[in-house]
Amino acid sequence: MNEMYNMGLSLHSIGAVAILAVLFLNLFILIISKDLKKYKKWMTVALTPLTYTTLGYVIFTGVIMMAAKHLDFTLENIVMILISIAYIVLEVKRVKSLRYLDSRKERAFDGYKPLARTILQIQFAMIIIVSAWMWLI
């Protein structure tokens, strides 16, 4: 049983690293993008599904790990749950604000970029802080 639990922790940690990689990819694509239509296509076809898939993977492995511990709510678990909820809320806000951008306006993308970059940086910082806290315990 202990081997399964340790494997679950390892898989959960891999998921955290995957979220960091996806966030970095999102930020990189945002910074290098110049055309709003191409960026929207990238977001709908690749980046949004990839983001939600990796987040779902981490949440799923976290739920499995909590079930293995008989739903023992520790401070670490509660913080991770709150971080997951904040991550989802920020991601929905970012994607929703992109959806309502008018592609015909010339400077629409310039107004979106600072908001999206700030949200991605906040998400990146949240994941780094929680991951560092968990890996150092």
C-alpha positions in Angstrom: 0.0 0.0 0.0 2.9 2.4 0.8 4.4 1.8 -2.7 1.1 2.8 -4.3 0.9 5.9 -2.2 4.5 6.9 -3.1 3.8 6.3 -6.8 0.7 8.5 -6.5 2.7 11.3 -4.9 5.2 11.0 -7.7 2.5 11.2 -10.4 1.0 14.2 -8.7 4.4 15.9 -8.6 4.8 15.2 -12.3 1.4 16.8 -12.9 2.6 19.9 -11.1 5.6 20.1 -13.3 3.4 19.6 -16.3 1.2 22.5 -15.2 4.3 24.7 -14.9 5.3 23.7 -18.5 1.9 24.4 -19.9 1.8 27.8 -18.1 5.2 28.6 -19.5 4.0 27.6 -23.0 0.9 29.8 -22.6 3.0 32.7 -21.6 5.5 32.2 -24.4 2.8 32.0 -27.1 1.1 35.1 -25.6 4.4 37.1 -25.7 5.4 36.1 -29.3 1.9 36.4 -30.8 1.2 39.4 -32.9 -2.1 38.5 -34.6 -5.3 38.1 -32.5 -7.0 35.7 -34.9 -4.0 33.3 -34.9 -3.7 33.5 -31.1 -7.5 32.8 -30.7 -7.1 29.7 -32.9 -4.1 28.5 -30.9 -6.0 29.0 -27.7 -9.2 27.1 -28.8 -7.4 24.3 -30.7 -4.4 23.6 -28.5 -3.7 25.6 -25.4 -7.0 25.7 -23.6 -7.6 21.9 -23.9 -4.0 21.3 -22.8 -4.3 23.6 -19.8 -7.6 22.0 -18.6 -6.3 18.5 -19.2 -3.2 19.0 -17.1 -5.2 20.7 -14.4 -7.7 17.9 -14.5 -4.8 15.4 -14.2 -3.4 17.1 -11.1 -6.9 17.5 -9.5 -7.7 13.8 -10.3 -4.4 12.5 -8.8 -5.0 14.8 -5.8 -8.5 13.3 -5.2 -7.1 9.8 -5.5 -4.3 10.7 -3.0 -6.9 12.1 -0.6 -9.0 9.0 -0.9 -6.0 6.9 -0.1 -5.5 8.9 3.1 -9.2 8.4 3.9 -10.1 12.0 3.2 -7.8 13.4 5.8 -8.0 17.2 5.4 -4.6 18.6 6.3 -3.5 22.2 5.9 -1.6 21.2 2.8 -4.7 19.6 1.2 -6.9 22.6 2.0 -4.3 25.0 0.5 -4.1 22.9 -2.6 -7.8 22.8 -3.0 -8.0 26.6 -2.6 -5.2 27.1 -5.1 -7.0 24.8 -7.6 -10.2 26.8 -7.3 -8.3 30.1 -7.7 -6.4 28.7 -10.7 -9.7 27.7 -12.4 -11.3 31.1 -11.7 -8.3 32.9 -13.1 -8.2 30.7 -16.2 -11.9 31.2 -16.9 -11.5 34.9 -16.5 -8.6 34.9 -19.0 -10.3 32.7 -21.6 -13.6 34.6 -21.2 -12.0 38.0 -21.8 -10.3 36.6 -24.9 -13.6 35.3 -26.2 -15.2 38.7 -26.2 -12.3 40.5 -27.9 -13.3 42.0 -31.2 -10.9 40.8 -33.9 -11.8 43.7 -36.1 -10.5 46.3 -33.7 -6.9 47.3 -34.3 -5.7 47.5 -30.7 -7.9 44.9 -29.0 -5.0 42.4 -28.6 -2.8 45.1 -27.0 -5.3 45.6 -24.3 -5.7 41.9 -23.6 -2.0 41.0 -23.4 -1.2 42.8 -20.1 -4.3 41.2 -18.4 -3.5 37.7 -19.7 0.2 38.0 -18.8 -0.6 39.1 -15.3 -3.1 36.2 -14.8 -0.5 33.7 -16.2 2.2 35.1 -13.9 -0.1 34.9 -10.9 -1.0 31.3 -11.7 2.7 30.4 -12.3 3.6 32.0 -8.9 0.8 30.1 -7.1 1.9 26.7 -8.5 5.6 27.4 -7.8 4.9 28.4 -4.2 2.7 25.5 -3.5 5.0 23.0 -5.2 8.1 24.3 -3.4 6.2 24.1 -0.1 5.1 20.5 -0.8 8.5 19.4 -2.1 10.4 20.9 0.9 8.1 19.3 3.5 
